[in-house]
Amino acid sequence: MMKISECNEKDEVRGGRRYLDEKEKWRFNGGYGGVTAFKWVYRGGQRAESGWRRVGLVVRELEPTLPGLRRAGWVSDVSGPAPLGKKVQKMMQDRWAEKCGLRRREPGVGQAWEPSWASHGSGPASSGLQGTFNRARAARLTLPHYVCHTPLFMPVGTQGTIKGLTTSQLEEIGCQIILGNTYHLELRPTSELIDELGGLHRFMNWPRAMLTDSGGFQMVSLLHLADITEKGVTFQSPVDGKPMLLTPEDSIQIQNRIGADIIMALDDVVKTTTTGPRVKEAMYRTLRWIDRCIEAHKRPDEQNLFGIVQGGLDPALREICVKGLVERDLPGYAIGGLSGGESKDSFWRIVAQCTAGLPEDKPRYVMGVGYPLDIVVCSALGADMYDCVYPTRTARFGTALIPEGVLKLKHKAMIDDTRPIDPSCACAVCKTYTRAYIHCLVTKDAMGSQLVSYHNLYYMLKLSRDLHTSIVEGRFPEFVCNFLQIMFPKGDVPEWVCDAMKVAGIDISSCCAPVS
């Protein structure tokens, strides 16, 4: 809990404090220009206060992205001797909240922390929505650990790591949020251990935002190990073969212990191509389970619970699910059950339908989407967030992402190619290594997949930044046309893309070949 009140170098007891854990805390000297932070550690003692001693003076201006000003405790009570007056304290809290893009909610109404997502009236200088073009949106999403800008792509770190990259490298290339997997993290190292060690952020040394999925996707990926009932889903552990029951309550409790900024409700997931009564059963069960997830959520002030729209490829079922979730007034919404083998025409139509029905003032997350073309199309249709293993998984097979599409670095033509992966790319890999060198590595050395993973994620994150900037600057249609012209120089833009852009209100006729 963060509390802002008086404190100075000689004062060890006065003022408020924000507890990071049982072993350290910070004190703040609030002011209009910033906050001075004092680091303290617990040395033991008979009384709660007597054991705390200042071990070093750390002075810094706290930026809006620092976790200390993004935790739920910004709305605090007043305690300790000689605190600032309540009116002054509230004024300072509100000033910092406004600077960080936070919005105060009335006590007892949802969580005190919510994604900062303003209405269409917001200008570029304010928090929330920063720009639009028809259905496309660029926004600032304020989360407890980081202020993110959408559209954004989230790399997948299933067990607390992005394969081949360190957390410092992820920061270096501009990663805003990473995704962890509830099911796999619970198997090992277990959520209890992660919680004991300070949560997943501290466990993996990741200072920015994090999202954990609910474990629902494993109903599809591990279907041969799963038994789904109204109570939950029972998995046969791939580690030791023991049964593991995952209920909506269990999923939320695990995610509460892991401590991600965004947590996902457990949904009943079926393969996208499934038809018949099973799709209807899964959709209605997803709506029943969301209420159990909301009831089980014990950290609403610190973690944002997103619901997931299901319903397969049936527009009627999708509409029912969208309306049901919107009635729950959740902090954000995801579109699930796609990117599983359905046609691209079905894919974009479901995305367009769901984004049109979801609230304009809440984030929209299309799950499992990682192809650059898909992200551009979905962003044009009004989606904001995406995740996929594709950039790193394809890198391990020696395939690099480039504006023209993909580059097969294992191909023999790469043997003596002295160009970088992408001459237009500013990432460290393209500045340092040639295609020929990486070709030698990807065929026999793990370093090759690490270098290509670095480049591929840089490409995806830069694409996200370019989407955001083009929308804010009012040149989104030009960006889309340029993107398509590079990827399809002959004008053979897929028909599904053309249809989707018509619905999005973007004219791409200049980059499409005439129909003969």
NUZADREN-662251 format. One record per residue (C-alpha): x, y negated, z negated. Coordinates in pm, 1 decimal. Layout:
X Y Z $
...
This chain:
0.0 0.0 0.0 $
142.1 -334.6 95.5 $
78.0 -631.6 -127.7 $
204.5 -980.0 -54.7 $
291.9 -1199.5 -349.4 $
581.5 -1380.2 -513.3 $
922.0 -1221.6 -534.7 $
1279.4 -1342.5 -536.3 $
1630.8 -1205.4 -566.6 $
1633.6 -1219.8 -947.5 $
1282.9 -1095.3 -1001.7 $
1265.5 -716.9 -1039.8 $
914.6 -679.2 -1177.0 $
707.4 -958.5 -1030.1 $
506.0 -946.8 -716.4 $
349.2 -687.2 -499.2 $
508.0 -392.5 -327.9 $
441.5 -144.7 -49.0 $
516.7 217.3 -137.1 $
690.6 412.3 137.8 $
709.4 729.8 -67.4 $
791.9 837.6 -419.5 $
1158.2 742.1 -385.6 $
1167.5 397.6 -233.4 $
960.9 87.5 -184.0 $
982.8 -264.8 -47.3 $
905.4 -602.7 -194.3 $
796.8 -892.0 14.6 $
832.7 -1267.0 -13.8 $
559.1 -1388.7 215.1 $
568.9 -1711.9 407.2 $
441.4 -1872.7 722.7 $
759.8 -1799.9 917.5 $
807.1 -1441.8 816.7 $
857.9 -1200.0 531.4 $
1179.7 -1127.4 344.3 $
1212.9 -760.4 253.1 $
1388.0 -623.5 -54.1 $
1467.7 -251.9 -63.5 $
1434.2 -67.2 -395.7 $
1482.4 294.2 -502.7 $
1361.9 484.4 -804.7 $
1631.5 562.0 -1061.8 $
1408.4 715.4 -1324.1 $
1277.1 578.5 -1651.9 $
1015.7 624.1 -1914.7 $
785.6 359.5 -1773.0 $
670.0 334.1 -1413.4 $
829.9 -7.4 -1362.4 $
1146.3 45.6 -1566.2 $
1279.0 307.9 -1328.7 $
1284.0 82.9 -1022.7 $
1607.1 -101.5 -946.8 $
1708.5 -315.8 -654.3 $
2006.9 -146.6 -486.3 $
2057.3 -385.1 -199.3 $
1916.5 -697.9 -50.2 $
1780.9 -646.2 298.1 $
1663.8 -967.0 460.0 $
1488.7 -952.5 793.8 $
1196.9 -1100.6 975.8 $
930.0 -833.4 995.7 $
804.9 -806.0 1353.0 $
444.4 -707.5 1421.1 $
570.3 -365.5 1531.7 $
728.1 -281.6 1194.8 $
526.9 -16.9 1007.1 $
511.1 -234.6 695.9 $
267.4 -478.8 855.6 $
68.1 -215.7 1040.0 $
-30.3 12.4 754.4 $
-379.9 16.5 616.8 $
-270.4 -155.5 297.9 $
-273.8 -505.0 441.1 $
-608.2 -550.8 270.4 $
-488.9 -515.9 -88.2 $
-586.1 -583.7 -442.8 $
-380.7 -816.6 -660.4 $
-166.5 -686.9 -945.3 $
149.5 -767.4 -1136.2 $
240.2 -1071.5 -1342.5 $
203.6 -1418.2 -1194.5 $
74.0 -1322.0 -849.7 $
-12.0 -1581.0 -592.4 $
-362.2 -1714.6 -611.7 $
-614.9 -1487.7 -445.8 $
-707.9 -1748.2 -186.3 $
-344.1 -1802.4 -88.9 $
-278.5 -1428.6 -78.6 $
-579.9 -1365.7 141.7 $
-473.4 -1648.8 372.9 $
-127.3 -1496.2 411.0 $
-270.5 -1150.7 471.0 $
-506.7 -1282.0 734.2 $
-227.4 -1477.9 900.7 $
-12.5 -1169.2 933.4 $
-306.3 -954.5 1037.1 $
-389.5 -1199.7 1312.9 $
-28.4 -1208.0 1431.6 $
-17.7 -828.6 1441.8 $
-348.3 -799.3 1627.4 $
-538.5 -642.9 1339.1 $
-903.6 -683.2 1264.9 $
-1057.5 -669.2 919.1 $
-1353.6 -440.7 870.9 $
-1605.8 -476.1 593.7 $
-1544.4 -239.1 299.3 $
-1709.2 96.9 347.1 $
-1762.5 57.0 721.2 $
-1527.7 293.2 904.2 $
-1153.5 257.1 865.7 $
-986.2 -67.5 769.1 $
-734.6 -9.5 1045.0 $
-863.7 24.6 1394.6 $
-704.6 -6.0 1737.6 $
-688.9 -376.7 1813.3 $
-900.3 -392.6 2124.6 $
-1074.6 -721.0 2186.4 $
-1361.9 -800.7 2419.1 $
-1334.0 -918.1 2776.8 $
-1311.5 -1273.9 2648.7 $
-955.0 -1223.1 2528.1 $
-680.6 -1405.2 2710.6 $
-329.4 -1279.0 2776.8 $
-195.7 -1448.5 2464.1 $
-439.6 -1281.6 2226.4 $
-464.9 -928.9 2097.4 $
-671.4 -661.7 2265.4 $
-766.5 -677.3 2629.3 $
-510.2 -881.7 2820.4 $
-631.4 -848.3 3176.2 $
-875.5 -670.0 3406.1 $
-937.9 -606.0 3771.4 $
-1284.1 -460.7 3825.2 $
-1267.4 -140.2 3620.6 $
-891.0 -141.8 3556.6 $
-778.2 -278.9 3217.8 $
-450.9 -383.4 3054.8 $
-460.5 -408.9 2678.3 $
-263.1 -421.1 2357.0 $
-332.9 -131.3 2122.7 $
-219.3 -199.3 1765.2 $
-150.6 121.0 1573.3 $
1.4 173.1 1226.1 $
350.4 239.0 1363.1 $
364.3 44.9 1689.0 $
193.6 -210.3 1909.7 $
136.3 -35.8 2243.1 $
46.6 -170.1 2585.4 $
-188.5 14.8 2816.5 $
-212.4 181.2 3058.7 $
40.1 410.7 2895.1 $
183.7 757.7 2939.6 $
264.6 978.1 2638.7 $
542.8 1239.9 2666.6 $
456.8 1570.6 2502.6 $
670.7 1683.6 2208.9 $
492.0 2006.2 2118.6 $
691.9 2089.0 1806.2 $
823.0 1746.9 1713.8 $
1069.7 1710.6 1998.4 $
1072.2 1608.0 2362.8 $
1282.6 1879.5 2520.2 $
1621.7 1747.0 2622.9 $
1590.0 1395.5 2475.3 $
1666.4 1241.3 2139.0 $
1430.4 996.0 1972.0 $
1680.3 715.0 2028.2 $
1680.0 793.3 2400.4 $
1300.2 781.0 2400.4 $
1311.9 435.6 2242.8 $
1575.7 332.6 2496.4 $
1353.2 414.2 2793.1 $
1049.1 239.4 2642.6 $
839.8 526.2 2507.4 $
549.9 392.6 2296.9 $
370.0 708.2 2180.9 $
466.6 1072.5 2178.1 $
230.9 1365.7 2140.8 $
261.6 1653.8 1895.1 $
71.2 1981.4 1888.3 $
-126.3 2065.6 1575.3 $
-143.2 2438.9 1641.0 $
229.5 2486.4 1703.2 $
338.9 2251.2 1423.0 $
119.7 2440.4 1177.3 $
277.2 2770.9 1281.1 $
625.1 2629.4 1223.7 $
758.5 2441.8 1042.6 $
402.5 2410.2 887.7 $
217.7 2090.8 804.7 $
281.8 2139.9 433.1 $
658.7 2119.4 485.2 $
621.2 1820.5 718.7 $
409.0 1644.8 456.9 $
660.4 1719.6 180.4 $
936.6 1570.7 393.6 $
747.7 1245.6 452.2 $
533.1 1318.4 757.6 $
625.7 1389.7 1116.8 $
751.0 1035.4 1182.4 $
1018.9 1069.3 918.5 $
1077.7 1439.8 985.1 $
1176.3 1375.5 1347.1 $
1303.7 1018.3 1291.4 $
1052.2 856.8 1523.9 $
957.6 498.3 1429.4 $
690.6 434.8 1692.3 $
337.4 564.8 1743.0 $
234.4 928.4 1753.0 $
-71.6 1127.8 1857.8 $
-150.4 1484.2 1759.8 $
-394.9 1700.7 1948.8 $
-637.7 1917.7 1757.6 $
-532.9 2263.2 1871.0 $
-840.6 2295.1 2090.1 $
-644.9 2331.4 2413.7 $
-497.2 2656.1 2281.9 $
-846.9 2803.8 2323.4 $
-765.3 2797.8 2693.8 $
-388.2 2843.0 2702.2 $
-397.8 3122.9 2441.8 $
-743.8 3256.4 2523.4 $
-618.6 3615.1 2510.8 $
-524.9 3550.0 2145.5 $
-837.4 3354.3 2046.4 $
-1184.4 3438.2 1915.7 $
-1421.5 3136.6 1916.4 $
-1724.5 3112.9 1686.8 $
-1932.2 2833.0 1534.3 $
-1706.8 2837.9 1229.4 $
-1392.4 2777.1 1431.6 $
-1137.1 2963.1 1637.9 $
-928.4 3253.4 1516.7 $
-589.8 3290.3 1684.0 $
-353.9 3580.9 1672.7 $
-23.6 3418.1 1590.8 $
230.5 3457.5 1874.0 $
501.6 3438.0 1606.8 $
410.0 3724.2 1372.0 $
74.3 3851.3 1504.3 $
-118.2 3744.6 1193.6 $
-467.6 3592.1 1238.8 $
-497.3 3216.2 1196.1 $
-839.7 3055.4 1153.9 $
-859.6 2697.6 1276.9 $
-1183.0 2519.5 1182.4 $
-1263.8 2152.8 1248.8 $
-1188.1 2085.8 881.8 $
-856.7 2271.9 901.3 $
-752.3 2084.2 1214.6 $
-817.1 1744.6 1053.7 $
-647.7 1841.3 726.8 $
-339.6 1957.7 916.3 $
-331.2 1635.5 1116.2 $
-378.1 1429.6 799.0 $
-67.3 1595.9 658.6 $
130.6 1547.1 980.0 $
47.1 1176.1 968.9 $
7.6 1071.0 1335.0 $
-140.2 731.0 1424.7 $
-407.6 894.9 1642.7 $
-560.0 1233.0 1565.9 $
-795.1 1431.5 1785.3 $
-1118.5 1603.7 1686.7 $
-1131.4 1979.2 1736.0 $
-1340.0 2054.0 2044.9 $
-1459.1 2373.5 2208.9 $
-1253.3 2388.3 2527.3 $
-1330.7 2603.9 2830.5 $
-1148.4 2628.8 3159.9 $
-1248.5 2351.9 3396.3 $
-1367.0 2593.4 3660.9 $
-1599.2 2774.8 3417.4 $
-1969.1 2754.7 3504.1 $
-2292.2 2871.8 3342.7 $
-2418.1 2869.5 2982.1 $
-2069.6 2881.7 2827.1 $
-2004.0 2521.1 2937.3 $
-2326.8 2400.1 2777.2 $
-2252.5 2594.0 2458.6 $
-1903.4 2440.1 2436.4 $
-2030.2 2085.5 2490.4 $
-2297.5 2103.5 2218.5 $
-2054.2 2275.4 1981.4 $
-1807.6 1991.9 2041.5 $
-2075.6 1744.8 1929.0 $
-2152.2 1950.0 1616.9 $
-1783.1 1980.1 1534.3 $
-1718.4 1604.8 1563.0 $
-1941.6 1548.0 1259.3 $
-1743.5 1804.1 1062.3 $
-1420.7 1634.7 1170.6 $
-1545.6 1293.2 1059.5 $
-1649.4 1434.7 722.4 $
-1313.0 1607.3 672.7 $
-1102.6 1302.1 767.7 $
-936.3 1181.1 446.9 $
-707.1 910.2 588.7 $
-936.3 688.7 798.7 $
-746.3 377.4 684.7 $
-422.6 508.0 837.6 $
-519.6 743.3 1120.0 $
-758.8 686.0 1409.3 $
-984.7 979.7 1493.9 $
-1068.2 1015.6 1863.9 $
-1354.8 1227.0 1993.7 $
-1328.1 1432.2 2313.4 $
-1584.8 1433.9 2593.4 $
-1655.9 1785.7 2721.5 $
-1911.7 1925.4 2965.6 $
-1707.4 2081.5 3244.3 $
-1789.6 1956.6 3592.2 $
-2159.4 1911.7 3512.7 $
-2246.4 1537.6 3520.3 $
-2556.8 1591.5 3307.5 $
-2363.4 1764.5 3029.7 $
-2090.1 1500.2 3044.4 $
-2351.2 1226.7 3004.2 $
-2501.4 1395.1 2698.8 $
-2157.4 1432.2 2540.7 $
-2057.0 1072.4 2614.2 $
-2375.7 936.4 2456.3 $
-2340.8 1164.1 2155.2 $
-1984.1 1058.0 2085.2 $
-2052.0 688.6 2140.6 $
-2328.3 708.6 1879.2 $
-2060.3 809.7 1625.0 $
-1874.3 480.5 1685.5 $
-1525.5 632.4 1685.5 $
-1200.5 432.4 1716.3 $
-1136.1 582.7 2060.5 $
-1245.0 848.3 2307.1 $
-1076.8 1112.4 2519.8 $
-1192.3 1281.8 2838.6 $
-1106.1 1648.1 2807.4 $
-1147.6 1962.9 3009.4 $
-982.8 1835.4 3328.6 $
-656.7 1900.6 3516.8 $
-725.7 2271.9 3494.9 $
-763.2 2372.4 3857.7 $
-1070.3 2174.5 3963.0 $
-1076.9 1994.0 4296.7 $
-943.1 1639.0 4302.5 $
-1281.0 1518.5 4422.1 $
-1448.6 1666.5 4111.9 $
-1166.6 1535.1 3893.1 $
-1195.8 1168.2 3983.6 $
-1575.4 1170.6 3979.6 $
-1585.8 1301.8 3621.6 $
-1326.2 1043.0 3514.1 $
-1526.3 765.3 3681.4 $
-1849.5 879.7 3518.1 $
-1700.0 904.5 3168.5 $
-1509.5 574.8 3175.0 $
-1827.6 399.0 3291.7 $
-2020.1 536.3 2994.6 $
-1760.5 481.5 2721.9 $
-1738.9 151.2 2527.7 $
-1540.7 -128.0 2688.1 $
-1384.7 -225.9 2355.2 $
-1235.0 116.5 2277.2 $
-938.0 304.5 2428.2 $
-1006.2 578.7 2684.0 $
-765.9 870.8 2703.6 $
-764.8 1121.7 2991.2 $
-604.7 1435.4 2853.0 $
-351.9 1644.7 3041.8 $
-295.4 1400.2 3328.9 $
67.1 1353.5 3435.0 $
91.9 1321.8 3812.8 $
181.4 962.1 3902.2 $
-89.2 942.5 4170.3 $
-353.3 1066.7 3926.6 $
-250.8 805.1 3668.5 $
-277.7 521.7 3921.4 $
-623.1 640.9 4029.6 $
-749.4 692.0 3673.8 $
-618.6 349.1 3571.0 $
-809.8 194.0 3859.3 $
-1121.0 371.7 3728.5 $
-1082.0 225.9 3379.2 $
-875.6 481.0 3182.8 $
-597.2 373.0 2947.2 $
-394.1 665.9 2810.8 $
-246.0 985.8 2953.5 $
-28.3 1279.7 2847.5 $
127.6 1578.4 3021.6 $
426.2 1812.8 3009.2 $
470.4 1773.9 3385.2 $
760.5 1522.0 3393.2 $
981.8 1728.1 3161.6 $
865.1 2072.0 3273.7 $
927.8 1997.1 3641.1 $
1266.1 1850.7 3543.5 $
1371.4 2187.7 3402.4 $
1315.8 2328.9 3749.3 $
1538.4 2063.6 3903.9 $
1263.3 1841.1 4043.1 $
1289.3 1463.8 4004.9 $
1009.0 1208.6 4036.4 $
1069.7 931.8 4288.2 $
842.1 669.0 4447.2 $
813.5 881.3 4761.5 $
694.7 1183.3 4562.1 $
941.8 1443.9 4435.6 $
1306.0 1527.8 4503.3 $
1416.7 1892.3 4486.6 $
1765.3 1867.2 4340.7 $
1830.3 2241.8 4375.5 $
1800.6 2211.2 4753.4 $
2119.6 2273.5 4951.0 $
2092.7 1929.6 5109.3 $
2189.0 1783.2 4769.2 $
2532.0 1949.6 4762.0 $
2722.2 1651.6 4901.8 $
2466.5 1371.8 4855.7 $
2643.4 1087.5 4673.8 $
2332.4 874.9 4624.9 $
2158.1 847.6 4285.7 $
1830.1 1031.3 4232.8 $
1644.0 709.8 4313.7 $
1843.9 410.3 4444.5 $
1571.5 174.7 4318.2 $
1573.4 316.6 3964.2 $
1749.9 133.6 3681.0 $
1770.9 426.9 3438.3 $
2105.9 533.8 3293.0 $
2106.8 857.7 3493.5 $
2059.9 684.9 3827.9 $
2324.2 427.2 3735.5 $
2578.0 696.1 3643.8 $
2533.0 1021.2 3835.8 $
2492.6 1134.5 4195.4 $
2251.3 1386.7 4339.4 $
2546.1 1611.0 4419.0 $
2663.2 1615.5 4057.1 $
2316.9 1683.5 3918.4 $
2266.7 1952.9 4184.7 $
2566.7 2138.7 4040.6 $
2424.3 2109.5 3690.7 $
2060.6 2204.0 3750.3 $
2165.2 2534.5 3904.0 $
2370.8 2649.9 3603.3 $
2385.6 2402.1 3312.7 $
2123.0 2280.7 3064.8 $
2267.7 1930.7 3095.2 $
2110.1 1907.7 3438.4 $
1755.5 1947.5 3308.4 $
1827.2 1694.4 3033.5 $
1942.6 1432.3 3284.0 $
1643.4 1490.4 3510.8 $
1405.5 1482.8 3211.6 $
1549.6 1146.1 3110.9 $
1499.7 1010.4 3462.6 $
1148.7 1152.9 3501.3 $
1024.9 1006.5 3173.8 $
1185.8 673.0 3258.5 $
995.6 681.3 3587.5 $
663.2 756.5 3415.5 $
711.1 489.9 3148.9 $
813.0 230.2 3405.0 $
503.2 319.6 3607.3 $
296.5 249.4 3294.7 $
465.8 -87.2 3243.7 $
418.2 -179.3 3609.1 $
49.1 -91.3 3592.6 $
5.3 -307.6 3282.8 $
197.3 -602.2 3427.8 $
20.0 -592.7 3764.0 $
-321.2 -602.2 3596.8 $
-223.3 -883.7 3360.9 $
-74.9 -1087.1 3647.4 $
-378.2 -1033.7 3870.5 $
-199.1 -836.9 4143.2 $
-323.2 -485.0 4072.6 $
-462.4 -424.1 4425.9 $
-125.5 -521.1 4577.3 $
52.2 -285.2 4336.6 $
-177.8 3.2 4429.4 $
-131.8 -56.3 4802.5 $
245.9 -75.3 4768.2 $
247.9 244.3 4559.8 $
43.7 430.5 4821.6 $
242.3 294.9 5116.7 $
566.6 428.7 4967.9 $
418.9 765.3 4876.7 $
227.7 802.7 5205.0 $
431.5 611.9 5467.2 $
234.2 770.2 5752.4 $
-92.7 641.0 5609.4 $
-218.1 990.2 5523.3 $
-363.4 889.4 5186.7 $
-579.5 1177.6 5056.6 $
-950.7 1131.3 5111.4 $
-1025.3 1171.7 4741.8 $
-797.4 877.1 4663.5 $
-975.4 662.9 4923.7 $
-1314.5 755.1 4776.0 $
-1200.6 682.3 4421.8 $
-1059.5 342.9 4518.1 $
-1388.7 245.4 4679.3 $
-1564.2 309.6 4350.1 $
-1288.6 117.6 4169.8 $
-1341.6 -177.6 4404.7 $
-989.2 -176.3 4548.4 $
-934.8 -217.9 4920.9 $
-656.5 15.0 5037.4 $
-738.0 1.5 5408.7 $
-397.8 -158.1 5479.8 $
-215.0 157.8 5372.2 $
-446.5 413.8 5531.7 $
-405.7 539.6 5887.8 $
-704.3 473.3 6118.8 $
-942.8 766.7 6145.7 $
-919.9 905.3 6501.2 $
